[in-house]
Amino acid sequence: MTKRVVVVGGGVVGACSAYHLAKTGHAVTIVDRQRFGAGCSHANCGYVCPSHVLPFAAPGAITSTLKTLFQRNSPLKVRPGVALANLGWFLGFARKCNTRDMMAAGRAIQALLNSSRALFDELIAAERIECEWESKGLLFVFQTPKHFEHYAHTDELLRREFSMPARRFDSAELAALEPALKPGMAGGYLYESDAHLRPDRLMSELKRVLLALGVEIRENCAMTGLATANGVATALKTSTGDVPGDQFVIATGAWTPQLNAALGCRVPIQPGKGYSLTMPRPALCPTYPLIFEEHRVAVTPFASGYRLGSTMEFSGYDDSLNRSRLGLLTDAAKLYLRDPLAEPVQEEWWGWRPMTSDGLPVIDRAPVASNVMIAAGHNMLGLSMATATGKLVSELVGGGKPHIDPTPYRLNR
């Protein structure tokens, strides 16, 4: 039976949810407080990475987090005031920093990542999406022998427990594989299952596809509440008027806790600010997307450009652009790359990642009404998990059999 489904949030998770809902015959309206695709989906590094199965909450993460409270220029930064004001979230994070919980989260993360990776191939082929998609892998680069050898333990864990092998390259092999790197790097690991795309191009193409499917997109239309009757939502209240519907999907990323009162619950999300710089391709541009694990900086070579990104800043809903964080990106690139930068810088950008304390998204019904679903909290993997999340949302809304077990993503886990 066709349902009127209102999707709140025009990021990649909301867009993929709308796509799968429309493909299964529902009448879909997307409502976004800004422009479609303007949030955290706009200028991230564009990785679709099954290799990223391990959550942020892992053994040793507490020590590294505490150190940032006293460091000026750490890739991970936590403002003490934010930590104190959100003590429950950070204590929950601390409780999850053990091997048992890390492994359990990793298996649930992997289910979404593997499904999404396959669904991206299908989506791009079926809809002829032009988003600079490349599936050559993701290369982790290490500057020092100490960190290179230490990562061997992670590689072995991923290989043994998650069937996620990488090709290991020593210093000389790495130099031959990726000539854009400076000589003398310690080594690297290549995850050949990974892919990348240009996120803004993806969102533009998804908008084209959604409009062709009859999806209505309402921009600059902020959710203000829900109209309910007898435990069922009947309309979305917005800044431009009510939007009636039979089902409602809240895919609002890091903004979701701002809707706690309307949803009847506390959604355990903290905004984790990430940064990126976009510029033309340098003369000697990397062949592979790169992660400099020691400095927590990522490099993405697009067909049409070049991006440096990452870092993590827990600063609440501070909407300023911290230039010292951008400096961390360029400083790291200069340590690793022969030709690290190009002019002019086309975009300086930041976005709030929706971070949960256990590293898992929330894909579940909201307590406020039986026909309201939350699909948020994808941490640093919103793009990587988007297609599988969208398909799962469509299955749960339509009452079909879920293609992956939704239990790990329940709200009250």
C-alpha positions as CSV (number, residue, x, y, z in Angstrom):
1,M,0.0,0.0,0.0
2,T,1.3,3.4,-1.0
3,K,2.1,5.6,2.0
4,R,2.9,9.3,2.2
5,V,6.4,9.4,3.8
6,V,8.0,12.6,5.1
7,V,11.8,12.4,5.3
8,V,13.3,15.1,7.5
9,G,16.9,15.8,6.4
10,G,18.3,16.3,2.9
11,G,21.7,14.8,3.6
12,V,22.9,11.5,2.1
13,V,21.1,9.3,4.6
14,G,17.8,11.1,4.1
15,A,18.3,11.1,0.3
16,C,19.0,7.4,0.2
17,S,16.0,6.7,2.4
18,A,13.9,8.7,0.1
19,Y,15.3,6.9,-2.9
20,H,14.5,3.4,-1.6
21,L,11.1,4.5,-0.3
22,A,10.2,6.0,-3.7
23,K,11.5,2.9,-5.5
24,T,9.1,0.8,-3.4
25,G,6.1,2.9,-4.4
26,H,5.7,5.4,-1.6
27,A,4.9,9.1,-2.1
28,V,7.9,10.9,-0.5
29,T,8.5,14.5,0.6
30,I,12.0,15.6,1.8
31,V,12.1,18.5,4.2
32,D,15.4,20.2,5.0
33,R,16.2,23.2,7.2
34,Q,18.8,24.3,4.7
35,R,19.5,23.4,1.1
36,F,19.4,19.8,0.0
37,G,22.9,18.3,0.4
38,A,24.3,21.4,2.2
39,G,25.2,19.8,5.5
40,C,27.8,17.2,6.5
41,S,27.2,15.4,3.2
42,H,28.6,18.3,1.1
43,A,32.4,18.3,1.5
44,N,33.5,15.2,3.4
45,C,36.3,13.0,2.0
46,G,33.9,10.9,0.1
47,Y,35.1,7.5,1.3
48,V,32.9,4.4,0.9
49,C,35.0,2.3,3.2
50,P,34.2,-1.3,4.3
51,S,37.6,-1.2,6.0
52,H,36.3,1.1,8.7
53,V,34.6,-1.5,10.8
54,L,36.2,-0.6,14.1
55,P,34.3,2.1,16.1
56,F,35.8,5.3,17.6
57,A,35.2,3.8,21.0
58,A,38.1,1.3,21.4
59,P,40.7,0.3,24.0
60,G,43.1,3.1,24.5
61,A,40.7,5.8,23.2
62,I,40.2,7.3,26.7
63,T,43.9,8.0,27.2
64,S,44.2,9.6,23.8
65,T,41.1,11.7,24.4
66,L,42.3,12.9,27.8
67,K,45.6,14.0,26.4
68,T,43.8,16.4,24.0
69,L,42.5,18.4,26.9
70,F,46.0,19.7,27.4
71,Q,47.3,19.9,23.8
72,R,46.9,22.9,21.5
73,N,47.1,21.2,18.2
74,S,45.8,17.6,18.5
75,P,43.8,16.0,15.6
76,L,41.3,15.0,18.3
77,K,40.1,18.0,20.4
78,V,37.6,18.0,23.3
79,R,36.7,21.3,24.9
80,P,36.6,20.7,28.7
81,G,33.3,22.7,29.0
82,V,31.7,20.5,26.4
83,A,32.8,17.3,28.1
84,L,31.4,18.6,31.5
85,A,28.1,19.7,30.0
86,N,27.7,16.3,28.3
87,L,29.2,14.1,30.9
88,G,26.7,11.3,30.3
89,W,27.7,10.9,26.7
90,F,31.4,10.9,27.5
91,L,30.9,8.4,30.3
92,G,29.0,6.2,28.0
93,F,31.8,6.5,25.5
94,A,34.3,5.5,28.2
95,R,32.2,2.4,29.1
96,K,32.4,1.2,25.5
97,C,36.2,1.5,25.2
98,N,36.8,-2.2,25.7
99,T,37.5,-5.1,23.4
100,R,34.1,-6.9,23.8
101,D,32.0,-3.8,23.0
102,M,34.4,-2.8,20.2
103,M,34.0,-6.2,18.5
104,A,30.2,-6.2,18.9
105,A,30.0,-2.7,17.4
106,G,32.4,-3.7,14.7
107,R,30.2,-6.5,13.5
108,A,27.1,-4.3,13.4
109,I,29.0,-1.6,11.6
110,Q,30.3,-4.1,9.1
111,A,26.8,-5.3,8.2
112,L,25.9,-1.8,7.1
113,L,29.2,-1.1,5.4
114,N,29.2,-4.3,3.3
115,S,25.6,-3.9,2.3
116,S,26.2,-0.2,1.4
117,R,29.3,-1.0,-0.7
118,A,27.3,-3.4,-2.9
119,L,24.3,-1.1,-3.0
120,F,26.5,1.8,-4.2
121,D,27.6,-0.2,-7.2
122,E,23.9,-1.0,-8.0
123,L,22.7,2.6,-7.5
124,I,25.4,4.1,-9.6
125,A,24.9,1.7,-12.5
126,A,21.1,1.7,-12.3
127,E,20.7,5.5,-12.2
128,R,23.7,6.4,-14.3
129,I,25.0,8.6,-11.5
130,E,28.1,10.7,-12.4
131,C,29.9,11.3,-9.1
132,E,33.5,10.6,-9.9
133,W,33.2,7.1,-8.5
134,E,36.4,5.1,-8.3
135,S,36.9,1.7,-6.7
136,K,40.7,1.5,-6.5
137,G,40.9,1.2,-2.7
138,L,42.1,3.2,0.2
139,L,45.8,3.5,1.2
140,F,46.9,3.9,4.9
141,V,50.3,5.5,5.0
142,F,52.7,5.5,7.9
143,Q,55.6,7.8,8.4
144,T,57.4,6.0,11.2
145,P,58.4,2.4,11.5
146,K,57.0,2.3,15.1
147,H,53.4,3.2,13.9
148,F,53.7,1.0,10.8
149,E,54.6,-2.1,12.8
150,H,52.0,-1.2,15.5
151,Y,49.2,-1.1,12.8
152,A,50.1,-4.7,11.9
153,H,48.1,-5.7,15.0
154,T,45.0,-3.9,13.7
155,D,45.6,-5.4,10.3
156,E,45.7,-8.9,11.8
157,L,42.5,-8.3,13.8
158,L,40.6,-7.0,10.7
159,R,41.9,-10.0,8.7
160,R,41.0,-12.6,11.3
161,E,37.8,-11.3,12.8
162,F,36.2,-9.4,9.9
163,S,37.7,-11.0,6.8
164,M,39.0,-7.6,5.8
165,P,42.5,-8.1,4.5
166,A,44.9,-5.4,3.3
167,R,47.9,-5.5,1.1
168,R,51.0,-4.6,3.1
169,F,53.7,-2.5,1.4
170,D,57.1,-1.8,2.8
171,S,58.9,1.5,2.2
172,A,60.3,0.8,-1.2
173,E,57.1,-0.9,-2.4
174,L,55.0,2.0,-1.1
175,A,57.2,4.5,-3.0
176,A,56.7,2.6,-6.2
177,L,52.9,2.2,-5.6
178,E,52.3,5.9,-4.9
179,P,54.9,8.3,-6.4
180,A,53.2,11.3,-4.9
181,L,54.5,10.4,-1.4
182,K,57.8,11.7,-0.1
183,P,60.6,9.2,0.0
184,G,61.3,7.5,3.3
185,M,57.8,6.6,4.4
186,A,57.8,3.5,6.6
187,G,55.1,1.6,4.8
188,G,51.4,1.3,4.0
189,Y,48.3,-0.9,3.9
190,L,46.0,-0.9,0.9
191,Y,42.3,-1.8,1.4
192,E,41.3,-2.8,-2.1
193,S,37.6,-3.2,-1.2
194,D,37.2,0.5,-0.5
195,A,36.0,3.2,-3.0
196,H,35.5,6.9,-3.1
197,L,33.4,9.6,-4.8
198,R,32.8,13.3,-4.8
199,P,30.1,13.9,-2.3
200,D,28.7,17.2,-3.7
201,R,28.4,15.6,-7.1
202,L,26.6,12.6,-5.6
203,M,24.1,14.8,-3.8
204,S,23.5,16.7,-7.0
205,E,22.9,13.5,-8.9
206,L,20.7,12.1,-6.1
207,K,18.5,15.2,-6.3
208,R,18.1,14.7,-10.1
209,V,17.1,11.0,-9.5
210,L,14.7,11.8,-6.7
211,L,12.9,14.5,-8.6
212,A,12.6,12.2,-11.6
213,L,11.0,9.6,-9.2
214,G,8.4,12.2,-8.1
215,V,10.0,13.0,-4.7
216,E,9.1,16.5,-3.5
217,I,12.0,18.4,-1.9
218,R,11.2,21.3,0.4
219,E,14.3,23.4,1.2
220,N,14.7,26.1,3.9
221,C,11.9,24.4,5.8
222,A,12.8,23.6,9.4
223,M,11.0,21.0,11.5
224,T,9.4,22.5,14.6
225,G,7.5,19.6,16.0
226,L,5.0,16.8,15.2
227,A,1.3,16.8,15.3
228,T,0.1,13.5,17.0
229,A,-3.2,11.9,17.8
230,N,-3.6,8.6,19.7
231,G,0.1,7.7,19.6
232,V,0.3,8.3,15.8
233,A,1.9,11.3,14.1
234,T,-0.3,13.0,11.5
235,A,1.8,15.9,10.3
236,L,5.2,17.4,10.5
237,K,5.1,20.9,11.9
238,T,7.6,23.2,10.1
239,S,8.6,26.8,9.8
240,T,6.5,27.0,6.6
241,G,3.5,25.1,7.6
242,D,2.3,21.5,8.3
243,V,3.3,18.6,6.1
244,P,0.9,15.7,6.5
245,G,2.1,12.1,6.2
246,D,1.5,8.5,7.1
247,Q,5.1,7.8,8.1
248,F,8.0,10.1,9.2
249,V,11.7,9.5,8.9
250,I,14.0,11.7,11.0
251,A,17.4,11.7,9.2
252,T,18.8,14.9,10.7
253,G,22.3,13.8,11.6
254,A,24.0,15.9,14.3
255,W,20.9,18.1,14.7
256,T,18.8,15.2,16.0
257,P,19.3,16.0,19.7
258,Q,17.7,19.4,19.0
259,L,14.5,17.5,18.3
260,N,14.5,15.4,21.5
261,A,11.4,17.0,22.9
262,A,9.4,16.4,19.6
263,L,10.7,12.7,19.5
264,G,10.0,11.9,23.1
265,C,13.5,10.7,23.9
266,R,17.1,11.6,24.3
267,V,19.0,10.7,21.1
268,P,22.6,10.0,22.2
269,I,24.4,12.1,19.6
270,Q,27.2,14.6,20.0
271,P,28.3,16.9,17.1
272,G,32.0,16.1,16.2
273,K,33.3,18.8,13.9
274,G,35.3,17.8,11.0
275,Y,37.1,20.1,8.5
276,S,38.2,20.0,4.8
277,L,40.0,22.0,2.2
278,T,39.2,21.6,-1.5
279,M,41.5,22.8,-4.2
280,P,42.6,21.9,-7.7
281,R,44.7,18.8,-8.3
282,P,48.3,19.4,-7.6
283,A,50.8,18.8,-10.4
284,L,51.9,15.5,-8.7
285,C,48.5,14.3,-7.4
286,P,48.1,11.1,-5.5
287,T,46.7,8.1,-7.4
288,Y,45.1,6.6,-4.4
289,P,43.0,8.2,-1.6
290,L,45.2,8.3,1.4
291,I,44.9,8.2,5.2
292,F,47.8,9.5,7.3
293,E,46.9,7.5,10.4
294,E,49.5,9.0,12.7
295,H,48.1,12.5,12.0
296,R,44.4,11.6,11.4
297,V,44.4,13.4,8.1
298,A,42.8,12.1,4.8
299,V,43.5,13.0,1.2
300,T,41.1,12.4,-1.6
301,P,42.1,12.9,-5.3
302,F,39.0,13.5,-7.3
303,A,38.9,13.6,-11.1
304,S,37.9,17.3,-10.8
305,G,39.8,18.3,-7.7
306,Y,41.7,17.5,-4.5
307,R,40.6,17.4,-0.9
308,L,42.3,17.4,2.5
309,G,40.1,16.5,5.4
310,S,39.4,15.0,8.8
311,T,40.3,16.0,12.4
312,M,37.7,15.7,15.2
313,E,36.6,18.6,17.4
314,F,34.0,18.2,20.2
315,S,33.0,21.8,20.6
316,G,29.3,21.5,20.9
317,Y,27.2,23.4,18.4
318,D,29.9,26.0,17.8
319,D,29.4,27.1,14.2
320,S,32.7,28.9,13.7
321,L,35.4,27.9,11.4
322,N,38.6,27.3,13.4
323,R,41.5,28.1,11.1
324,S,44.0,26.3,13.3
325,R,42.2,23.1,12.5
326,L,42.6,23.7,8.8
327,G,46.3,24.3,9.5
328,L,46.5,20.7,10.8
329,L,45.4,19.4,7.5
330,T,48.0,21.4,5.4
331,D,50.8,20.7,7.9
332,A,50.2,17.0,7.8
333,A,50.0,17.0,4.0
334,K,53.4,18.7,3.8
335,L,55.0,15.9,5.9
336,Y,53.9,13.1,3.5
337,L,53.5,14.5,0.0
338,R,55.9,15.8,-2.5
339,D,53.3,18.3,-3.9
340,P,50.9,18.7,-1.0
341,L,48.8,21.8,-2.0
342,A,47.5,23.6,-5.0
343,E,46.1,27.1,-5.5
344,P,43.6,28.5,-5.3
345,V,41.8,27.0,-2.3
346,Q,38.3,26.6,-3.6
347,E,36.5,25.8,-0.3
348,E,37.2,25.9,3.4
349,W,34.6,23.8,5.1
350,W,33.5,22.2,8.3
351,G,30.6,19.9,9.2
352,W,29.2,18.3,12.3
353,R,29.5,14.5,12.3
354,P,26.7,12.8,14.4
355,M,28.7,10.9,17.0
356,T,27.2,8.2,19.2
357,S,29.0,6.9,22.2
358,D,29.2,3.3,20.9
359,G,29.9,4.1,17.3
360,L,26.5,2.7,16.0
361,P,23.7,4.7,14.3
362,V,20.2,4.8,15.6
363,I,17.7,3.2,13.2
364,D,14.6,2.7,15.2
365,R,11.1,3.9,16.0
366,A,10.8,7.1,18.1
367,P,8.9,6.8,21.4
368,V,6.6,9.8,20.5
369,A,4.6,7.8,17.9
370,S,4.6,4.4,16.2
371,N,5.0,5.8,12.7
372,V,8.1,8.0,13.4
373,M,11.5,6.5,12.6
374,I,14.9,7.9,13.5
375,A,17.8,7.2,11.1
376,A,20.7,9.2,12.5
377,G,24.0,8.9,14.4
378,H,26.3,7.5,11.7
379,N,29.4,8.9,13.2
380,M,32.1,9.4,10.5
381,L,30.5,6.8,8.2
382,G,27.3,8.5,7.0
383,L,28.2,8.3,3.4
384,S,29.6,4.8,3.7
385,M,26.4,3.5,5.4
386,A,23.9,5.6,3.6
387,T,22.6,3.2,0.9
388,A,22.1,0.3,3.3
389,T,20.5,2.6,5.9
390,G,18.1,3.9,3.2
391,K,17.2,0.3,2.2
392,L,16.7,-0.7,5.8
393,V,14.5,2.3,6.6
394,S,12.4,1.5,3.5
395,E,12.0,-2.1,4.7
396,L,11.0,-1.1,8.2
397,V,8.6,1.5,7.1
398,G,7.0,-0.8,4.5
399,G,6.8,-3.8,6.9
400,G,9.1,-6.0,4.7
401,K,11.8,-8.4,5.9
402,P,15.0,-6.4,6.8
403,H,18.0,-7.4,4.6
404,I,20.2,-6.9,7.7
405,D,19.3,-7.4,11.4
406,P,18.2,-4.0,12.8
407,T,18.6,-5.0,16.4
408,P,22.0,-3.5,17.1
409,Y,20.7,0.0,16.0
410,R,17.8,0.2,18.3
411,L,17.4,3.4,20.4
412,N,17.5,1.7,23.8
413,R,20.4,-0.6,23.3
